[in-house]
């Protein structure tokens, strides 16, 4: 059976600049590369902390997560804190 390793996960964000600042300041990630994906109309960045990478992307015209879903997400995440 083939072996697989995790390369990166992706996260859609409403503001790439704000996300880059937060991932750096709060979680200690560093910007690895920033680029634009024409087919996805996405301003994109790869951030890295050690071997862990995340692809952050801000898609043109994407709607932010509705407020009620943000509250529900925050409550679910509080369980793990």
Secondary structure by P-SEA (a helix, b strand, c coil): cbbbbbcbbbbbbccaaaaaaaaaacccccccccccccccccbbbbbbcccbbbbbbbccccccccaaaaaaaaaaaaaac
